[in-house]
Amino acid sequence: MIPIKDNLGIVKMREACAVAALVLHKLKSHVSAGVTTYDLDQIAKEIIYECGAKSACYGYKIGNKKFPAYTCISLNDEVVHGIGNIKKIIYEGDIVSLDVVIEYNGYIGDNATTVSVGKVRPEVLKLLRVAEEALYLGIAQAKVGNRIGDISNAIQNHCEKHGYGIVRDMVGHGVGVGMHEEPQIPNFGRKGAGAKIRSGMTLAIEPMVNLGTYKTKCLSDGWTIVSADASPSVHFEHTILTTEHGPEVLTILKN
């Protein structure tokens, strides 16, 4: 069952997503050569606290495992769920994916971006550009009356025509009072497949795209997902609201 937000739920989602967007915006400004991923996670912790929110990542449980960081910070071939580590220093030429998920007044805001550091290889810069384009092409398909597969197919087509690997093991999802709600939103699929999109859905659309193979593996920490061939990976995400007038991006920084 896909939750449909009422008017109060929509107001609260807008508030939570505005906070998530602000945290991500501020965190991006701290990404630079010489900083560690642990430094970034601790900076995010402080920003989240200053915004009157709390991390939805910290302590998140899967089985008996609890996520130990306040954000997911993934470096180079790390796809998602990277854990801040004092030994992971960011260098010139790296790419860093920042995934910020916060809870604010009982609702979740979820967004992510990938940042390039200094002079990055042209083929990696192109990967960033194409993946972000794919995010917005997917969002454009989140129209009332369309189906989830229309979002998935738009993302897949744009990335695969450039020869990139679309990660299959992790997908987008509904978001609201929980971090993961129905529906699942793969970044690959057939047009016209899946659940019908109705007004009042709040969806986290998030292409995860590898320069090489789509295949992934999990590191020994039990959380960090990396590309199976160690190729660079990028991640872009917005939370959107479906309306009769088209999709509304909620995780946009407000002036």
C-alpha positions as CSV (number, residue, x, y, z in Angstrom):
1,M,0.0,0.0,0.0
2,I,1.5,3.3,-1.1
3,P,0.9,6.1,1.5
4,I,-0.9,9.2,0.3
5,K,-0.1,12.3,2.3
6,D,-3.0,14.5,3.5
7,N,-2.6,18.3,3.7
8,L,-0.9,18.2,7.1
9,G,1.5,15.4,5.9
10,I,2.4,17.5,2.9
11,V,3.2,20.5,5.0
12,K,5.4,18.4,7.3
13,M,7.1,16.8,4.3
14,R,7.9,20.2,2.8
15,E,9.4,21.3,6.2
16,A,11.5,18.1,6.6
17,C,12.8,18.2,3.1
18,A,13.7,21.9,3.3
19,V,15.8,21.0,6.3
20,A,17.4,18.1,4.5
21,A,18.2,20.3,1.5
22,L,19.8,23.0,3.8
23,V,22.0,20.4,5.6
24,L,23.2,19.0,2.3
25,H,23.9,22.4,0.9
26,K,26.0,23.4,3.9
27,L,27.8,20.0,4.0
28,K,28.8,20.4,0.4
29,S,30.8,23.5,1.1
30,H,33.1,21.5,3.5
31,V,34.1,19.0,0.9
32,S,37.8,19.6,0.0
33,A,41.1,17.9,-0.4
34,G,42.6,17.0,3.0
35,V,39.3,16.5,4.8
36,T,38.4,13.0,6.0
37,T,35.0,11.4,5.5
38,Y,34.8,11.3,9.3
39,D,35.3,15.1,9.5
40,L,32.4,15.5,7.1
41,D,30.1,13.2,9.0
42,Q,30.8,15.1,12.3
43,I,30.2,18.5,10.5
44,A,26.9,17.1,9.3
45,K,26.0,16.0,12.8
46,E,26.4,19.6,14.0
47,I,24.5,21.1,11.2
48,I,21.6,18.7,11.7
49,Y,21.5,19.5,15.4
50,E,21.6,23.3,14.7
51,C,18.6,22.8,12.4
52,G,16.6,21.2,15.2
53,A,16.5,17.9,13.4
54,K,18.0,14.5,14.0
55,S,19.8,12.0,11.7
56,A,17.6,9.3,10.4
57,C,20.7,7.3,9.5
58,Y,22.3,7.1,12.9
59,G,21.3,3.9,14.6
60,Y,19.2,2.8,11.7
61,K,18.7,-1.0,12.1
62,I,18.8,-3.8,9.7
63,G,18.5,-7.0,11.7
64,N,21.0,-6.7,14.6
65,K,23.2,-4.1,12.8
66,K,23.0,-0.4,13.6
67,F,24.3,2.2,11.2
68,P,27.1,4.1,13.1
69,A,27.2,7.4,11.2
70,Y,25.0,10.5,10.9
71,T,25.2,10.6,7.1
72,C,26.3,8.3,4.3
73,I,29.5,9.5,2.7
74,S,30.7,7.4,-0.2
75,L,34.1,7.9,-1.8
76,N,35.0,7.1,-5.5
77,D,34.0,3.4,-6.1
78,E,31.7,3.4,-3.0
79,V,28.1,3.5,-4.3
80,V,26.1,4.2,-1.1
81,H,26.1,3.7,2.7
82,G,29.7,4.8,3.1
83,I,30.6,5.3,6.8
84,G,32.7,8.3,7.8
85,N,36.2,7.2,8.7
86,I,39.1,9.2,10.1
87,K,41.5,7.2,7.8
88,K,39.6,8.0,4.6
89,I,41.2,11.2,3.4
90,I,39.7,13.1,0.4
91,Y,42.3,13.9,-2.3
92,E,42.3,16.0,-5.4
93,G,40.5,14.2,-8.2
94,D,38.2,12.3,-5.9
95,I,34.4,12.2,-6.1
96,V,32.4,12.2,-2.9
97,S,28.7,11.2,-2.6
98,L,26.8,12.8,0.3
99,D,23.5,11.3,1.3
100,V,21.6,13.2,4.0
101,V,18.5,11.8,5.6
102,I,17.0,13.7,8.5
103,E,13.9,13.5,10.7
104,Y,12.1,16.7,11.5
105,N,8.9,16.8,13.5
106,G,8.2,13.2,12.7
107,Y,8.8,13.3,9.0
108,I,11.8,12.3,6.8
109,G,13.7,14.5,4.3
110,D,16.0,12.6,2.0
111,N,18.5,13.9,-0.6
112,A,21.9,13.2,-2.0
113,T,24.5,14.5,-4.4
114,T,28.0,13.7,-5.7
115,V,30.7,16.3,-5.5
116,S,33.9,16.5,-7.5
117,V,37.1,17.6,-5.8
118,G,39.5,19.7,-7.8
119,K,40.6,18.4,-11.2
120,V,38.6,15.2,-11.9
121,R,39.0,13.0,-15.0
122,P,36.8,14.1,-17.9
123,E,35.1,10.7,-18.1
124,V,34.1,10.9,-14.4
125,L,32.8,14.5,-14.8
126,K,30.6,13.2,-17.7
127,L,29.3,10.4,-15.5
128,L,28.3,13.0,-12.9
129,R,26.5,15.1,-15.5
130,V,24.6,12.2,-17.1
131,A,23.5,10.8,-13.8
132,E,22.1,14.1,-12.6
133,E,20.4,14.6,-15.9
134,A,18.9,11.1,-15.5
135,L,17.5,12.1,-12.0
136,Y,15.6,15.0,-13.6
137,L,14.4,12.9,-16.5
138,G,13.0,10.4,-13.9
139,I,11.4,13.2,-11.9
140,A,9.7,14.5,-15.0
141,Q,7.9,11.1,-15.4
142,A,6.5,11.3,-11.9
143,K,3.2,12.5,-13.2
144,V,-0.2,11.5,-11.9
145,G,-1.5,8.7,-14.1
146,N,1.9,7.5,-15.1
147,R,3.4,4.4,-13.5
148,I,6.6,3.8,-11.5
149,G,8.1,2.0,-14.4
150,D,8.0,5.2,-16.4
151,I,10.4,6.8,-13.9
152,S,12.7,3.8,-13.9
153,N,12.7,3.5,-17.7
154,A,13.6,7.2,-18.2
155,I,16.6,6.9,-15.9
156,Q,17.8,3.6,-17.4
157,N,17.6,4.7,-21.0
158,H,19.5,7.9,-20.4
159,C,22.3,6.2,-18.5
160,E,22.7,3.1,-20.6
161,K,22.9,5.0,-23.9
162,H,26.1,6.4,-22.5
163,G,27.3,2.9,-21.6
164,Y,27.0,3.2,-17.8
165,G,26.0,0.5,-15.3
166,I,22.7,1.1,-13.5
167,V,22.9,-0.3,-10.0
168,R,20.3,-3.0,-9.5
169,D,20.8,-3.9,-5.8
170,M,19.6,-0.6,-4.4
171,V,16.5,1.4,-5.5
172,G,14.6,4.5,-4.8
173,H,11.6,4.4,-2.5
174,G,8.6,6.1,-0.9
175,V,9.4,8.3,2.0
176,G,7.3,10.0,4.7
177,V,7.0,9.1,8.4
178,G,9.4,6.3,7.6
179,M,12.7,6.4,5.7
180,H,11.6,3.5,3.5
181,E,8.0,3.3,2.4
182,E,6.3,1.8,-0.6
183,P,6.7,1.9,-3.5
184,Q,10.2,0.7,-4.5
185,I,11.5,2.7,-7.4
186,P,14.2,0.9,-9.4
187,N,16.4,2.8,-11.7
188,F,15.7,0.3,-14.4
189,G,12.5,-1.1,-15.8
190,R,9.7,-1.1,-18.4
191,K,7.5,1.9,-19.3
192,G,4.0,1.3,-18.1
193,A,5.0,-1.2,-15.4
194,G,4.5,-1.0,-11.7
195,A,2.1,1.0,-9.5
196,K,0.1,3.9,-10.8
197,I,1.2,7.3,-9.6
198,R,-1.5,9.2,-7.6
199,S,-1.5,12.7,-6.2
200,G,0.0,13.0,-2.7
201,M,2.8,10.5,-3.0
202,T,6.2,11.5,-1.7
203,L,9.0,9.6,-3.5
204,A,12.8,9.5,-3.2
205,I,14.1,9.1,-6.7
206,E,17.8,8.3,-6.7
207,P,19.9,7.1,-9.6
208,M,23.0,5.2,-8.5
209,V,25.2,4.9,-11.6
210,N,28.6,3.2,-12.2
211,L,31.2,4.1,-14.8
212,G,31.6,0.3,-15.3
213,T,29.5,-2.7,-14.4
214,Y,26.2,-2.4,-12.7
215,K,27.2,-5.1,-10.3
216,T,28.1,-4.3,-6.7
217,K,29.4,-5.9,-3.5
218,C,29.3,-5.1,0.2
219,L,32.4,-4.4,2.2
220,S,33.3,-6.2,5.4
221,D,31.8,-3.4,7.5
222,G,28.4,-4.8,6.5
223,W,27.1,-1.5,5.1
224,T,29.3,0.1,2.4
225,I,28.3,-0.9,-1.1
226,V,31.0,-0.6,-3.8
227,S,31.1,-1.2,-7.5
228,A,32.2,-4.8,-8.2
229,D,34.9,-3.7,-10.7
230,A,36.1,-0.7,-8.5
231,S,34.8,1.8,-11.1
232,P,33.7,5.3,-10.0
233,S,30.1,5.5,-8.8
234,V,27.8,8.5,-8.4
235,H,24.5,9.1,-6.6
236,F,22.0,11.9,-7.0
237,E,18.6,12.1,-5.1
238,H,15.6,14.3,-4.5
239,T,12.4,13.7,-2.6
240,I,9.4,14.8,-4.7
241,L,5.7,15.3,-4.2
242,T,3.3,14.1,-6.9
243,T,0.5,16.6,-7.6
244,E,-2.1,17.2,-10.3
245,H,0.1,19.9,-11.7
246,G,3.2,17.7,-12.0
247,P,6.0,16.7,-9.7
248,E,7.2,19.1,-7.0
249,V,10.8,18.8,-5.9
250,L,10.7,19.1,-2.1
251,T,14.5,19.0,-1.4
252,I,15.3,22.3,-3.1
253,L,17.1,24.9,-1.1
254,K,14.8,27.7,-0.2
255,N,16.0,31.3,-0.3
